[in-house]
Amino acid sequence: MPAHYIILIAVVAVALFIAIWGFKNLARAKKLAAENTAICREESRMLDFLHNLGESIEQETSATRLQQIIVNGVVNVIGASGGAIYFIDTNRQILIPKFVSDHCPQIIGVPLDIAKRAKKDPRILESHMRMAQQSTDEGILGACLISGKSIFIADLKSHEAMSDALVSFDGNIAVMAAPLFHAGKDLGVLIVAREHEQGTFGEHDFTVFRSIAEQSSFALGNSLIHLEASEKRSLENELRHAREVQRILLPQANPKINGYDIAGINIPARLISGDYYDFINLENDRLGIVIADVSGKGVPAGLLMVMCRSLLRAYSVGESSPTKVLASVNRQLFPDTKEDMFITLTYVILDGKNSSLTISRAGHDPALYYEKESGEITQIKSPGLAIGFDEGDLFERKTQDLQINLREGDCILLHTDGLREAINDEEDEYGIERLKNTFRQSAAKGASAILLDMQQSHRDFKGNASQKDDITLVVIEKI
C-alpha cells in the first residue's frame, strides 16, 4: 500500500479517536454539569428550608404553621411524593397526625372497608390518613419510634410492620422515617414517601433527610418551649385577673358598728385564695361576720368560695340565726360539691344594741376568746359540721348556735388554719399555743394592731420558708 494511503488512514483513525474521545468527554461533561446543577438546586432548596425554619423559630411561628413548613420543606428538598409529621400524645401511647401533605402516599395501614371505599374515591384515604391515630408500637411509625433511629425502607409494602392481616396496604412506595426528640424527650415521627414510579430514595437522600430531621427536632423543641412559656404567661395573667376579682369581693374597709372595733385580713399563699372573710350589713344595727376555708387550693377552691359567699349573703337577709343561714347554704351547695371538697366556716351575727354575738361553727377552727378581766384565752367550740359533707339532715342536727355576751376590752379572734399550721425552715409548726400567746400579748392594742402583730409574728417564725396555706384573720373587739 502506498505510503500516502497509510498516512491518510492513520490520520483518519486519529481523527476518529479524537472525535470519539471528545464526544465521550462532552457527554461526561454534560452529565457532570447536570449533576452539579441538581446539587446546586438541592442546596438552594435546603438553604431555603433552613432559612424558613430559622425564621419560624425567631418569629415564634404557630405550631401548626411550623409543622407545615417542616413537612412541605423536606418533601421539596428530597423530592418526595409526600410526607407527614406525627406527635406523641400526653399519655405516650398514641401518635397523632399533626400535618399530612397533599398527595401523600399511603404510609399507614387502613381498615379493609376504608381501602375498598378509597378505590372508588381517593379522598376517603386522604381523609383517613389525616385523622387516623396510630399506637406508638404500631406500623412503620411505631417501628421507627421504638428503634430510636432513622430508617430507610425501599419497599414499604413488603416490610414486616405492614403485614397485619387486618389492614390493607396497596402502595408501592419507598419511605424514610426519623424519630423526633428534644432535650431527651420523644416528640414524634417525621416520615416522607416516594412512589416507585418516581424512583426510590438513595443514600444521599437518606443523609439529607436525617439532617433535616435533626434540625426539625431542634425547631419543634424550641417551639414547644415558647408555647409552654406563652401559655404559662397567659395563665398567670388570667389568674391575676381572677385574683383581682377575688380581691374586690373581699371587704374593702373595716366595718363601723357602735361599740366595736373590727378588722380583717386575707393573705393568700397563691394567686387564688381558698380562704375568705366577709362583713354583711344586716338590719337593726346588726352585722354578719364570716370567715371560711375551702378545702384545696387554686381556681377550684376560689370558685367554690365565690359560690359560698354569694349564697351566704343571700340567705342572711332577714335571718337572725347563723345556723339556719349555714343550713340553707349547705343544702344549696352540697349537690354541686365534689366528694373531695368541703368548706369550713364560722358565721357570727353581732348585735350592736345589746353587746352580744351569736356564733355558728361549720367545722371551722374554734375562735379564740380573750376575756380582759381574767386575761385568759379560751376556744369557742360550738358544735358543727363542715359544709359539703352531708346533704342536710346530719348537718342541721350537729350544727348549733352559741350566744356570747362581750364586755369592754374582750376580743374574739376568728382564724383559718393557715397561721396555726405554718411551717418554718426547721419544719416546726407555728401551733395553737403560739397563736394564743401572740393574741394575748396584743389583745389590748386594738383590732388593727392585733392583725399587724399576728403578721409580724408569722414572718419572724417562718423566716425564709414559703407560705404553704392561705392565712385569714378577723378580730372583733368590744370597746
C-alpha positions as CSV (number, residue, x, y, z in Angstrom):
1,M,0.0,0.0,0.0
2,P,1.4,3.4,-0.9
3,A,2.8,5.4,1.9
4,H,0.4,8.3,1.4
5,Y,-2.6,5.9,1.9
6,I,-1.1,4.6,5.1
7,I,-0.7,8.2,6.3
8,L,-4.2,9.1,5.3
9,I,-5.7,6.0,7.2
10,A,-3.6,6.9,10.2
11,V,-4.8,10.5,10.1
12,V,-8.5,9.4,9.8
13,A,-8.0,6.9,12.7
14,V,-6.5,9.6,14.9
15,A,-9.3,12.0,14.0
16,L,-11.9,9.4,14.7
17,F,-10.3,8.6,18.0
18,I,-10.2,12.2,18.9
19,A,-13.9,12.6,17.9
20,I,-15.0,9.6,19.9
21,W,-12.9,10.8,22.9
22,G,-14.4,14.3,22.5
23,F,-17.9,13.0,22.4
24,K,-17.4,10.9,25.5
25,N,-15.9,13.8,27.4
26,L,-18.6,16.0,26.2
27,A,-21.3,13.6,27.4
28,R,-19.4,13.2,30.7
29,A,-19.1,17.0,31.0
30,K,-22.8,17.4,30.3
31,K,-23.6,14.7,32.9
32,L,-21.3,16.4,35.5
33,A,-22.9,19.7,34.6
34,A,-26.4,18.2,35.1
35,E,-25.3,16.6,38.4
36,N,-23.8,19.9,39.5
37,T,-27.0,21.7,38.6
38,A,-29.0,19.2,40.6
39,I,-26.8,19.5,43.6
40,C,-26.9,23.3,43.4
41,R,-30.7,23.2,43.2
42,E,-30.8,20.8,46.2
43,E,-28.5,23.0,48.1
44,S,-30.7,26.0,47.3
45,R,-33.8,24.2,48.4
46,M,-32.0,23.1,51.6
47,L,-30.9,26.7,52.3
48,D,-34.5,27.9,51.7
49,F,-35.8,25.3,54.1
50,L,-33.3,26.2,56.8
51,H,-34.0,29.9,56.3
52,N,-37.7,29.3,56.7
53,L,-37.1,27.1,59.7
54,G,-34.9,29.8,61.3
55,E,-37.4,32.5,60.7
56,S,-40.2,30.4,62.2
57,I,-38.1,29.9,65.4
58,E,-37.2,33.6,65.6
59,Q,-40.8,34.8,65.0
60,E,-42.3,32.1,67.3
61,T,-44.4,30.8,64.5
62,S,-47.5,28.8,65.5
63,A,-47.0,25.1,66.0
64,T,-49.4,24.3,63.1
65,R,-47.5,26.5,60.7
66,L,-44.1,25.2,61.8
67,Q,-45.3,21.6,61.2
68,Q,-46.4,22.6,57.6
69,I,-43.0,24.2,57.0
70,I,-41.1,21.1,58.1
71,V,-43.2,18.6,56.1
72,N,-43.5,20.6,52.9
73,G,-39.9,21.6,53.2
74,V,-38.5,18.1,53.5
75,V,-40.8,16.9,50.7
76,N,-39.4,19.7,48.5
77,V,-35.8,19.2,49.3
78,I,-35.8,15.4,49.0
79,G,-38.2,15.4,46.0
80,A,-40.6,13.0,47.8
81,S,-44.2,12.4,46.8
82,G,-45.4,13.4,50.2
83,G,-44.8,13.3,53.9
84,A,-46.3,13.7,57.4
85,I,-45.5,14.5,60.9
86,Y,-46.9,12.7,64.0
87,F,-46.7,13.8,67.6
88,I,-46.9,11.6,70.7
89,D,-49.9,12.3,73.0
90,T,-49.5,13.2,76.7
91,N,-50.0,9.6,77.7
92,R,-47.1,8.5,75.5
93,Q,-49.3,5.8,73.9
94,I,-50.7,7.3,70.7
95,L,-49.1,9.0,67.7
96,I,-51.4,11.8,66.4
97,P,-51.1,13.1,62.8
98,K,-50.4,16.8,63.0
99,F,-49.8,17.5,59.4
100,V,-50.1,15.3,56.3
101,S,-49.0,16.9,53.0
102,D,-51.2,16.9,49.9
103,H,-50.9,13.8,47.7
104,C,-49.0,11.9,50.4
105,P,-48.8,8.2,49.5
106,Q,-50.3,5.7,51.9
107,I,-47.8,5.4,54.8
108,I,-50.1,3.6,57.3
109,G,-52.3,0.5,57.1
110,V,-56.0,1.1,56.8
111,P,-59.1,-1.0,57.6
112,L,-60.3,-3.1,54.7
113,D,-63.6,-1.2,54.4
114,I,-61.7,2.1,54.1
115,A,-59.4,0.6,51.5
116,K,-62.4,-0.7,49.4
117,R,-64.1,2.7,49.6
118,A,-60.9,4.5,48.7
119,K,-60.6,2.7,45.4
120,K,-63.8,4.5,44.3
121,D,-62.9,7.8,46.0
122,P,-59.2,8.5,46.8
123,R,-60.3,11.4,49.1
124,I,-61.5,8.8,51.6
125,L,-57.9,7.5,52.1
126,E,-56.6,11.1,52.3
127,S,-59.1,12.0,55.0
128,H,-58.4,8.8,56.9
129,M,-54.7,9.5,56.9
130,R,-55.2,13.0,58.2
131,M,-57.3,11.7,61.1
132,A,-56.2,8.2,62.0
133,Q,-54.1,7.9,65.1
134,Q,-51.5,5.2,65.5
135,S,-50.3,3.3,68.5
136,T,-46.7,4.0,69.4
137,D,-45.9,0.4,68.8
138,E,-47.9,0.1,65.5
139,G,-46.7,0.1,61.9
140,I,-43.7,1.8,60.5
141,L,-44.2,4.8,62.7
142,G,-44.1,2.7,65.8
143,A,-41.1,0.7,64.5
144,C,-39.2,4.0,64.0
145,L,-40.1,5.3,67.4
146,I,-39.1,2.1,69.2
147,S,-35.8,1.9,67.4
148,G,-35.0,5.5,68.2
149,K,-33.2,5.8,64.8
150,S,-33.9,7.0,61.3
151,I,-34.9,4.2,59.0
152,F,-34.9,3.8,55.2
153,I,-37.2,1.2,53.6
154,A,-37.0,0.7,49.8
155,D,-40.4,-1.1,49.6
156,L,-42.8,-0.4,52.5
157,K,-45.4,-2.9,51.2
158,S,-43.1,-5.8,52.0
159,H,-42.0,-4.6,55.4
160,E,-43.0,-6.7,58.3
161,A,-44.6,-3.7,60.1
162,M,-47.2,-3.7,57.3
163,S,-48.1,-7.4,57.4
164,D,-51.1,-7.1,59.7
165,A,-54.0,-9.1,58.2
166,L,-56.5,-6.6,59.5
167,V,-55.2,-3.8,57.4
168,S,-54.8,-3.1,53.7
169,F,-51.7,-1.7,52.1
170,D,-51.5,-1.5,48.3
171,G,-48.9,1.2,47.7
172,N,-45.6,0.5,46.1
173,I,-43.5,3.2,47.8
174,A,-40.2,3.9,49.5
175,V,-40.2,5.6,52.8
176,M,-37.7,7.3,55.2
177,A,-38.8,7.9,58.8
178,A,-37.0,9.6,61.7
179,P,-37.8,9.9,65.4
180,L,-38.1,13.5,66.6
181,F,-36.8,14.2,70.1
182,H,-35.6,17.2,72.1
183,A,-33.9,17.5,75.5
184,G,-34.1,13.8,75.9
185,K,-37.9,13.7,75.3
186,D,-39.6,11.9,72.4
187,L,-41.8,14.3,70.4
188,G,-43.0,12.1,67.5
189,V,-42.0,10.9,64.0
190,L,-41.2,12.6,60.7
191,I,-41.9,10.5,57.6
192,V,-41.6,11.0,53.8
193,A,-42.6,8.7,50.9
194,R,-41.8,8.4,47.2
195,E,-43.8,6.3,44.8
196,H,-41.8,3.7,42.9
197,E,-42.8,5.3,39.6
198,Q,-40.7,8.4,40.7
199,G,-37.7,6.2,41.7
200,T,-36.5,5.1,45.1
201,F,-34.5,7.1,47.6
202,G,-30.7,7.0,47.5
203,E,-28.1,7.1,50.3
204,H,-27.6,10.8,49.7
205,D,-31.3,11.4,50.1
206,F,-31.2,9.5,53.4
207,T,-28.2,11.6,54.6
208,V,-30.1,14.8,53.8
209,F,-33.3,13.5,55.4
210,R,-31.5,12.7,58.7
211,S,-30.0,16.2,58.8
212,I,-33.4,17.8,58.2
213,A,-34.9,15.6,60.9
214,E,-32.3,16.8,63.4
215,Q,-32.9,20.4,62.5
216,S,-36.6,19.9,62.7
217,S,-36.4,18.3,66.2
218,F,-34.5,21.4,67.4
219,A,-37.1,23.7,65.9
220,L,-40.0,21.8,67.3
221,G,-38.4,21.6,70.7
222,N,-37.9,25.3,70.8
223,S,-41.4,25.9,69.6
224,L,-42.8,23.8,72.5
225,I,-40.7,25.7,75.0
226,H,-42.0,29.0,73.6
227,L,-45.6,27.7,73.5
228,E,-45.4,26.5,77.1
229,A,-43.9,29.8,78.2
230,S,-46.6,31.7,76.4
231,E,-49.4,29.5,77.9
232,K,-47.8,30.0,81.3
233,R,-47.8,33.7,80.9
234,S,-51.4,33.7,79.6
235,L,-52.5,31.5,82.6
236,E,-50.7,33.8,85.0
237,N,-52.4,36.8,83.6
238,E,-55.8,35.1,83.8
239,L,-55.0,34.1,87.4
240,R,-54.0,37.7,88.2
241,H,-57.3,38.9,86.8
242,A,-59.1,36.3,88.8
243,R,-57.2,37.3,91.9
244,E,-58.2,40.9,91.3
245,V,-61.8,39.9,91.1
246,Q,-61.5,37.9,94.2
247,R,-59.8,40.8,96.0
248,I,-62.7,43.1,95.1
249,L,-65.1,40.6,96.6
250,L,-63.2,40.8,99.9
251,P,-64.2,43.8,102.3
252,Q,-62.6,47.0,101.1
253,A,-62.8,48.6,104.5
254,N,-63.4,47.6,108.1
255,P,-67.0,47.9,109.2
256,K,-68.3,50.6,111.6
257,I,-70.6,49.4,114.3
258,N,-71.3,51.2,117.5
259,G,-69.3,49.8,120.5
260,Y,-66.9,47.6,118.4
261,D,-63.6,47.7,116.7
262,I,-63.5,45.1,113.9
263,A,-60.7,44.3,111.4
264,G,-59.9,41.5,108.9
265,I,-57.2,40.4,106.6
266,N,-56.6,37.8,103.9
267,I,-53.0,36.7,102.9
268,P,-53.2,34.2,100.0
269,A,-50.5,31.6,99.6
270,R,-51.1,31.6,95.8
271,L,-52.7,34.0,93.4
272,I,-56.1,32.5,94.1
273,S,-57.1,32.0,97.7
274,G,-59.4,29.3,99.1
275,D,-60.0,31.5,102.2
276,Y,-62.3,34.4,102.5
277,Y,-63.9,36.7,105.1
278,D,-66.8,39.0,104.8
279,F,-68.8,41.6,106.6
280,I,-72.6,41.7,105.9
281,N,-74.6,44.7,107.0
282,L,-77.9,43.5,108.5
283,E,-81.0,45.3,109.7
284,N,-81.5,46.6,113.2
285,D,-77.8,47.6,113.9
286,R,-76.6,44.1,113.4
287,L,-73.5,42.8,111.4
288,G,-72.8,39.4,109.9
289,I,-69.2,38.4,110.1
290,V,-67.9,35.4,108.1
291,I,-64.6,33.5,107.9
292,A,-64.2,30.4,105.7
293,D,-61.7,28.0,104.3
294,V,-62.4,25.9,101.2
295,S,-60.5,22.6,101.0
296,G,-57.9,22.5,98.3
297,K,-56.2,25.4,96.6
298,G,-56.2,27.3,93.3
299,V,-59.0,28.0,90.9
300,P,-61.5,25.3,92.0
301,A,-61.3,26.4,95.6
302,G,-61.6,30.0,94.6
303,L,-64.8,29.3,92.5
304,L,-66.4,27.4,95.4
305,M,-65.5,30.3,97.7
306,V,-67.3,32.7,95.4
307,M,-70.4,30.5,95.3
308,C,-70.4,30.2,99.1
309,R,-70.1,33.9,99.6
310,S,-73.0,34.7,97.2
311,L,-75.3,32.1,98.8
312,L,-74.5,33.2,102.4
313,R,-75.2,36.8,101.6
314,A,-78.5,35.9,100.0
315,Y,-79.7,33.7,102.9
316,S,-78.5,36.1,105.6
317,V,-81.3,38.6,104.7
318,G,-83.9,38.6,107.4
319,E,-82.4,35.6,109.3
320,S,-81.2,36.1,112.9
321,S,-79.9,32.5,113.4
322,P,-76.4,31.9,111.9
323,T,-77.0,28.1,111.9
324,K,-80.2,28.4,109.8
325,V,-78.3,30.5,107.3
326,L,-75.5,27.9,107.1
327,A,-78.0,25.1,106.8
328,S,-79.6,26.8,103.7
329,V,-76.1,27.3,102.2
330,N,-75.2,23.7,102.8
331,R,-78.3,22.3,101.2
332,Q,-77.8,24.5,98.1
333,L,-74.0,23.7,97.7
334,F,-74.0,20.0,98.6
335,P,-75.3,18.8,95.2
336,D,-72.6,20.8,93.3
337,T,-69.7,19.9,95.7
338,K,-67.2,17.2,94.7
339,E,-66.5,14.4,97.2
340,D,-63.0,15.8,98.0
341,M,-64.2,19.4,98.5
342,F,-65.8,21.0,101.5
343,I,-66.0,24.3,103.3
344,T,-65.2,25.0,107.0
345,L,-66.9,28.3,108.1
346,T,-67.7,30.4,111.1
347,Y,-70.6,32.8,110.9
348,V,-71.2,35.4,113.6
349,I,-74.1,37.7,113.9
350,L,-73.1,40.7,116.0
351,D,-75.9,42.7,117.8
352,G,-74.7,46.3,118.4
353,K,-77.6,47.1,120.6
354,N,-77.2,44.5,123.4
355,S,-73.4,43.8,123.1
356,S,-74.0,40.1,122.2
357,L,-72.9,37.9,119.4
358,T,-74.3,34.6,118.1
359,I,-71.8,32.2,116.6
360,S,-72.2,29.1,114.4
361,R,-69.2,27.0,113.5
362,A,-69.5,24.7,110.5
363,G,-66.4,22.5,111.2
364,H,-64.1,25.5,111.3
365,D,-61.1,26.1,113.7
366,P,-62.5,27.3,117.1
367,A,-62.4,31.0,117.5
368,L,-60.2,32.4,120.3
369,Y,-61.9,34.3,123.1
370,Y,-59.9,36.8,125.2
371,E,-61.6,38.0,128.4
372,K,-60.0,41.1,129.6
373,E,-61.0,40.7,133.2
374,S,-59.2,37.3,133.6
375,G,-56.6,37.7,130.9
376,E,-57.4,34.2,129.8
377,I,-57.9,32.8,126.3
378,T,-60.4,30.1,125.6
379,Q,-61.6,28.4,122.4
380,I,-65.2,28.7,121.3
381,K,-66.1,25.1,120.4
382,S,-69.7,25.4,119.4
383,P,-70.7,22.1,117.6
384,G,-70.9,22.0,113.9
385,L,-70.2,20.1,110.7
386,A,-68.4,21.3,107.6
387,I,-70.4,22.5,104.6
388,G,-70.5,19.9,101.8
389,F,-70.1,16.7,103.9
390,D,-73.8,16.0,104.2
391,E,-76.9,16.9,102.2
392,G,-78.6,18.5,105.2
393,D,-80.1,16.4,107.9
394,L,-76.9,15.5,109.7
395,F,-75.5,19.0,109.3
396,E,-78.6,20.5,110.9
397,R,-78.6,18.1,113.8
398,K,-74.9,18.7,114.6
399,T,-74.6,22.5,114.0
400,Q,-75.9,24.8,116.7
401,D,-75.9,28.5,117.6
402,L,-73.9,29.7,120.6
403,Q,-74.5,33.2,122.2
404,I,-71.8,35.2,123.9
405,N,-72.1,38.5,125.8
406,L,-69.0,40.6,125.4
407,R,-67.7,43.1,127.9
408,E,-65.5,46.1,127.3
409,G,-62.0,45.0,126.3
410,D,-63.0,41.5,125.4
411,C,-61.7,40.2,122.0
412,I,-62.5,37.4,119.7
413,L,-60.1,36.1,117.0
414,L,-61.5,34.2,114.0
415,H,-58.8,32.5,112.1
416,T,-58.2,29.8,109.4
417,D,-55.7,27.1,109.9
418,G,-53.1,28.7,107.6
419,L,-51.3,30.5,110.5
420,R,-51.6,27.7,113.1
421,E,-50.2,25.2,110.6
422,A,-47.4,27.4,109.2
423,I,-44.0,25.7,109.0
424,N,-40.6,27.3,109.4
425,D,-37.2,26.3,107.9
426,E,-36.7,23.7,110.7
427,E,-40.0,22.1,109.9
428,D,-41.5,23.3,113.2
429,E,-45.2,24.2,113.3
430,Y,-46.5,27.6,114.5
431,G,-49.1,25.9,116.6
432,I,-52.1,26.9,118.6
433,E,-50.1,27.8,121.8
434,R,-48.0,30.4,119.9
435,L,-51.2,31.7,118.3
436,K,-52.8,32.1,121.8
437,N,-49.7,33.8,123.2
438,T,-49.4,36.3,120.3
439,F,-53.1,37.1,120.6
440,R,-52.9,37.6,124.4
441,Q,-49.9,39.9,124.2
442,S,-51.5,42.2,121.6
443,A,-55.2,42.0,122.7
444,A,-55.1,45.3,124.4
445,K,-53.8,47.2,121.3
446,G,-57.0,47.2,119.2
447,A,-58.2,45.1,116.3
448,S,-55.9,46.5,113.6
449,A,-52.8,46.4,115.8
450,I,-53.6,42.8,116.7
451,L,-53.6,41.9,113.0
452,L,-50.2,43.6,112.5
453,D,-48.7,41.8,115.4
454,M,-50.0,38.5,114.1
455,Q,-48.5,39.1,110.7
456,Q,-45.1,40.1,112.2
457,S,-45.2,37.0,114.4
458,H,-45.7,34.8,111.4
459,R,-42.9,36.5,109.4
460,D,-40.5,36.1,112.4
461,F,-41.4,32.5,112.8
462,K,-41.3,31.2,109.2
463,G,-38.0,33.0,108.2
464,N,-37.2,32.1,104.6
465,A,-39.7,29.3,104.4
466,S,-42.5,29.8,101.9
467,Q,-46.1,30.2,102.9
468,K,-47.9,26.9,102.4
469,D,-51.5,27.9,103.0
470,D,-53.8,30.9,102.9
471,I,-54.0,32.9,106.1
472,T,-57.2,34.8,107.1
473,L,-57.8,36.6,110.4
474,V,-60.7,38.6,111.7
475,V,-60.7,40.4,115.1
476,I,-63.8,41.5,117.0
477,E,-63.1,43.8,120.0
478,K,-65.7,45.3,122.4
479,I,-64.8,48.8,123.1
